[in-house]
Amino acid sequence: MQHQYEYFMSDTLDLPKDVWLPFSAAGQPLSYPKGKLLYSQGEQADCFYYLCAGRIKTFISSTDGNERLLTIYKKGDILGEASFFDGRPRVSSAQLMTDARVVSIDRPALERCLRQSPDLTFSLLKYLSATVWMLSTHLDAASFLPADVRIVRLLLNMDPGGEHRIACTHEELSYTLGLSRVTVSRVLSALAKRGWIRPGYRSVTLTDLDAMERMVTDIQ
């Protein structure tokens, strides 16, 4: 089950299957370990990336060191393309959540791919539009949505594979959403009392997806 409330993935955008596959052959895949920063906020972007294997999160950092999650990328996704195309410094950082392999796509490699697969152009435009939508939705969520809705949306989006058990701590949820740990703990406790989630050690299991989805869709 795929959710699209505050984040997006390639397979929620109705793009052709394996649309980014031409990028997989654009260069030699490079392997990086879990925890490594693929790129940092403020860097100049001379390439973007195709994710061959693994999971990567992107996030924005504030001057006081707080972080806000933007989205999570998985095998077959591209990332870092927005700053690459507009020529400005990167607005976010990307960090490996698992060991991963990526292909770096610079301008000559992109031009080769577009010559070989002209249909990539429209898909890239649609993807860039989705990036803008995601950032504006983040702003709306941070400004207007209640804390419980924001937490439920995040939990749903952290479960893209439908496994229902999410590895996370109260601290991770709090800095991801810019909420206090006390607020996160209070909301999770209330959700558990409703029977929507089951807290565990450094994890949360989603036990009533229908109710959680109704909360999110009813407020949109």
N, C-alpha and C positions, 0 to 999 in steps of 0.2 A: 504494500500500500504506500502510495506517494502522497505527501502533503505539500501544500504550497500556501503558506500563510505569511511568513516573514522572510523566507529564504527561497532559493530556487535551485533546481538541478537541471541538467541538460534534458533529461527524459521527461520533464514536466512542461516543456516548451513546444511540444508537437513538432520537433525537428525530425528530419529523415533519420532512420536508424543508422548508427555508426557514422553520423555526419562528420565527425572530426577525425575519422580514421586516416585520411590522407596525411594528417600531421604526424602520425606515428612513424612514418617512414621519412620524415623531413630531416632527421638527424640521428645521431647515436644516442640511445637512452642512457641517462646518467642515474646512478643509484645513490640515495641519500638515506641517512639513519633517522629514526623517529626522534622528534624534538628539534631537528635542524630548521633554521629559518631559510626558506627558499629565496625570499626577498623581504626587504624591510621598508616600512613606511618612510617616505621622503627620498628614497633612492630614485635615480633616473632609470627609466625603463627602456632597455634596448632590445627586449624580447618578451614573448609570453610563453606559456608552457602547455604542453599536452601531457596529461597524467596517464601513464601506462599501467601503473599498479600502485595501490595504497590509497590513503586518505589524507587530505590536506585541509586545514582550516585557514580562513582569512579573518583578520580582525583589525580594528582601529585602536590605537593607543592614545591616551590623553597625556598632557604634560605632567600630570601627577602620578603616572604609571598605571592607571586603570585601563582595562581592555574591554572592548565590546565585540563579540563575535558577529561576523557578517554572514558567512555561510560555510558549508563543508563540501569539499569537492571529492569525488571518487573516481575510480578507473573510468577512462573514456571522456572525462571532462577537460575543458581548457580553463586556464586562469591567468590573471595578470594582463589581459588583453586591453582593458580600458585605458590604462596609462600608456601602454605601448602605442595605441592609435592616436591619442591626443598629445603625446609628446611631453606631458607634464610629469612631475615626480609622482611616485606611487602614493596613493591615498591610504593604503592599508599594508599590512604585513601578511605573509603566508608562512605557516609553520606545519611541519609534517606531524600528523597524528599517529602514523605508523611508518615503518620503513617504506620507501616509495621509489619508483623509477619515473623519470620525466624526460621529455624531449623539449629542448629549447628551440623556439621558433623565432628567428630574427627576420628582418625585412626580406633579404634574398630568398630565404626558405619559404616565407609566406607567398612571395611572388611566384615561385615555382609551383606551389600547391594550387594557387588560384588559376594558373595557366592550365594545369592538369585537371582541375575540378572547379569550373567557373561557378557552379551552384553554391560553392562555399560562401560567396559574397553575401547572398541574401541571408543565409543562416548566421553569419557573423553580425550582420546588422540587427537581426532579431535578438541575438544573444546580448549585444550591447544595450539594446533597449531594455531587456530584462534586468541588466545590471543597474541601470538608472532607476527602474521601478523598485528594485530591491532596496536601494539606498534611500529612496523617498519613503518607502514603507517603514524602514527602520526609524526614520525621523518621526513619522507619525506615531509609531508604537511607543517610542521613548517619550513623546510629548503628551499623548492622550489616552492610551489604553491602560486599564487597571492592571495592577501587578499580577493578579491571579491569571488573567487572560494571557499576559505576556509569558508567564511561566508555562502555562499549558501549551501555548504555541511553540515555545522552544522545545519542550519535551516531545511533542509530536514530530517536529522537524529533526530531532536527534534520533529518530527511529525510522529512517528511510527504508530499511530492509524488512520492517515488520516483525522484528524479533521481540519487541516489547520490553526488553531489559536494557536499560541505558546505564553505562558506567559514568557516574558523575558524583560530585560532592556538592554540598550546600554552598561552599565557597566558590566552586567553579560556576555554578548557576548564578550566584550573586554578581560576580565580576563580569560575566558574560552579558547580563542584562542591565548592569549598572544599578542594581538594587542592594539594599543592606542584607546581610546574612540573616538578621532577625526576621525581616520580611519574608525571605525565601523559606525559612524554616516554618514560619507561621502558615504560609500558603500550602506548603507540602503536607503539613499536619492536617489542615482542613481537607485537602484532596484525599488523603488517606482515610479520614473519617467517612467521607462520602463513598469510599470503596472504588475510587477511580485509579489509585496508584497503591503500590505496596513498597514502602521504603526498605532498603537493605543496606548492607555494608558497602559504602561508596557506590551505591547504585540505586536506581528507581525502576520498578517494574510497572508498566502501564497495564491496568486490569479492566478498564472500561473506556475503550477508544471511542465508542459511539457518543458517550456523554461528553468526553473531552472535545470531540469535533463539533458537537452541537454548541458548546460554550463559545467556541471560536467563531463559527459561522453565524451564530445569532447576533453577534456584536458587530459584524462587518457591515 
